[in-house]
Amino acid sequence: MSSSPSKLSRRTLFAGAGTVGALAAAVGVLPAAPTVVQASVPKPKPERGGGYELSAHVKQYYKTTLV
């Protein structure tokens, strides 16, 4: 049984970590893709109350309160 020694050395490990860090920094500097924002049409007020609506920001709040 011949076992080949691992080619992973400390120098290779640090070179790889440095490359990953440089790529992460480069991605962080790149401008973000433009986002398309749709204008929302306000809904008419309800005649008899009950205007509560489970919207996206309310759902996000509920997610943050989970234990």
C-alpha positions as CSV (number, residue, x, y, z in Angstrom):
1,M,0.0,0.0,0.0
2,S,1.6,3.3,-1.0
3,S,0.1,6.4,0.5
4,S,0.8,9.7,-1.1
5,P,1.4,12.6,1.2
6,S,-1.1,15.4,1.3
7,K,-0.2,18.4,-0.9
8,L,-2.0,20.8,1.5
9,S,0.7,22.8,3.2
10,R,0.4,25.8,5.4
11,R,1.5,28.0,2.5
12,T,-1.2,26.6,0.2
13,L,-3.8,27.1,2.9
14,F,-2.9,30.7,3.5
15,A,-2.7,31.4,-0.2
16,G,-6.2,30.0,-0.7
17,A,-7.6,31.9,2.2
18,G,-6.1,35.1,0.8
19,T,-7.6,34.5,-2.6
20,V,-11.0,33.9,-1.1
21,G,-10.7,37.1,1.0
22,A,-9.7,39.1,-2.1
23,L,-12.6,37.8,-4.1
24,A,-15.0,38.6,-1.3
25,A,-13.7,42.2,-1.1
26,A,-13.9,42.6,-4.8
27,V,-17.6,41.4,-4.8
28,G,-18.3,43.8,-2.0
29,V,-17.0,46.8,-4.0
30,L,-19.0,46.0,-7.1
31,P,-22.1,48.1,-7.7
32,A,-25.3,46.3,-7.0
33,A,-27.7,45.5,-9.9
34,P,-30.4,48.1,-10.2
35,T,-33.7,47.1,-8.7
36,V,-37.1,47.7,-10.2
37,V,-39.6,49.3,-7.8
38,Q,-43.2,49.1,-8.6
39,A,-45.5,51.9,-7.5
40,S,-48.3,50.6,-5.3
41,V,-51.8,51.9,-5.7
42,P,-53.3,52.7,-2.3
43,K,-56.5,50.7,-1.5
44,P,-59.6,52.6,-0.6
45,K,-60.5,52.7,3.1
46,P,-63.0,50.2,4.3
47,E,-66.4,51.5,5.1
48,R,-67.0,49.6,8.3
49,G,-63.5,49.4,9.8
50,G,-61.4,46.3,9.7
51,G,-58.6,48.0,7.7
52,Y,-55.9,45.6,9.1
53,E,-53.9,43.8,6.4
54,L,-51.2,41.3,6.8
55,S,-48.6,43.0,4.6
56,A,-45.0,42.0,3.9
57,H,-43.5,44.3,6.6
58,V,-45.9,42.9,9.2
59,K,-44.9,39.3,8.2
60,Q,-41.2,40.3,8.5
61,Y,-41.9,41.7,12.0
62,Y,-43.6,38.5,13.0
63,K,-40.6,36.5,11.8
64,T,-38.3,38.5,14.0
65,T,-40.3,37.8,17.1
66,L,-40.1,34.0,16.9
67,V,-38.2,32.4,19.7
